[in-house]
Amino acid sequence: MAPMKTENVDGRILSLATEVAESSNDNVPVLLLKLKEILKSVPSVSKESKKLKEDIYSYDLIQYCSMVLKQDYSRVAGGWSTAANLSSILSNCCVGMDPAENPEEFYSSVLPSAVDNLLFLGRRLQARFIRAIKDEEKSEFLRCFRTVTDSLCWLFGGHVQLTEHVLKNEHFLQLLMTNDVETGTMVISVLQNTVRANSSVLHHMDEQIIQAILDELIYKLSSSTNPVTGSAATKALLLIAESHQPIVLVLDVRYKGLQTLLSRQWTGKGFGRELGRLLDILRFGSYQQAEMQKLHHAACLIQAVWRGFRMRKRLRNLPKAVSSLQRSFRAKREQEIIILQQQKEEEDLRRQLQIHRRRTMRQFHERQLTMLEIVHAGQMDKHMQEIQEKSALLVQRHWRGYRERRNFHNQKQVLKQYKAAVTIQRAVLRFLEKRRRIREAYLPWEGPKEISDAQRIELQQKVDHYLKLHPVSELSEERSKELHLRAQKTLGQYLLKRKLEQKSANRRDALLAQVSTDIQMLYNAPSLKESTEKDVEMYTSRSMPVATKAKQCHNLMLKYTRWPWWKKLGDEFMDEDDVVVDDVRLENNSLYIAGFKPSLFTNLSDANAETGDLTQDAPVP
């Protein structure tokens, strides 16, 4: 295909095409190596790279690269390394290119011929590697062979439709049929990459080709003892079986001793995971059934472990349960015995009280009869009157005692209500005082206080006397407004500065309190000989003071929750100096930890004392 247009074509490509056309066949491979520098001059994935590749294709340089791979490079400058570099250039030029002119020729002729020539070059390199004696020659041929196989993988990775052509090529099968470990492993890796690039390629191929590939892989597994070859062949068989389901049946029917061979010869060689998956597929007939069986086995294993653990736990806890049951039964039986004894004692006590009461009544009646016998008949009325008076006094004493006890109970409720009223009044007064102090703290400029007429006259006389001694010139209206605005601005600056100073002073007080607490903790610290790890952790971390403070606040809040409702109406135990400080803490949005100021709900005894002192100011309910 001759190029038709030379506009917008890189000059390097034109000069290279001219040199290739005019030079001999032996110099063409060396000249084509310049394509590598041309391709490196632009980014690999860009419009410029695609344009260069199209120009290279339009000037038949890709076809030249493909054809020169069939030459004998023994006499070419650079030797077989030049051929390997040309294979890399060929795959790089073909991948990522979609020619606008004659795309059918590119896909149907150029790409397949490139694959054929790469495989042919690989065969020649493999043969020379096997025949080589010196280590340097073997390493050089192996490096060139690896470059060719990588180029082939890169080519059919960019054009997936070439995978079927690769597997059908007779050169690929001949490359696979080798006893050499290193080159054979590389060819098997090419087979794996082919199946990975196009997993459906096996569905469109002839069964004879697939069977030939399987024969060679299984032959390597049966004849070789090298773990590298065994691992590569096992992975290739596993990949083929997972990609094409009918191959599993072929392996089962055609190669009946494969499972035994794999399990006996290749177990414990370092690729047990892939080998186990392949054996499961061969055993169960499909990859899905093998996975299901694997999951079923895993589920059974988990269930067995869990049931064993649960049963061992029950057996381990069984003595505790028996002892707990016995302990609870004995405790219940002892409780029943104690209840029966108490009931018996109560019945005995009740019986004794009844006997004692009857004996006392009998003795009382006997004494009355004795007194009646002793008393004279004329003194009987007086004696009966005395008895009635004593009985009336006894009845009155009992009634008054009952009445006083009842009144005391009522007075106790009234006293409790009285104390509640006093606490409520104190809370309201404290709340009002706090609000007044807050208003005074933030609104100090409320104007002067009222003065009496005599003070007003005296001040006016002083002002008049000062004006006579210090006369001033009259100011204009504009000058007065200017002075007024200046005074207002100065006043606003002063108020803003005073508020900031108050905030900084409150922050400074909090920091001083925290520093004083830290100093006190350092003073109370134990000596180095007596210190433990817990002490070291407490003095090297800030979390311990925070936890201690939180624990104290928690205990105080628990004590606070036990108070009656009328004690929770306000901050009745808050110090008066803490009102503005609390507002500053809330405004700064910080947690106050250290300090010596009292908490919100502390000193309950002082609060109770204050409650007793303020009862005289509260109204009587």
Summary of the structure (lengths in Angstrom):
residues: 621
radius of gyration: 55.0
end to end distance: 119.2
largest distance: 177.9
contacts: 1607
relative contact order: 0.03
helix: 78%
strand: 0%
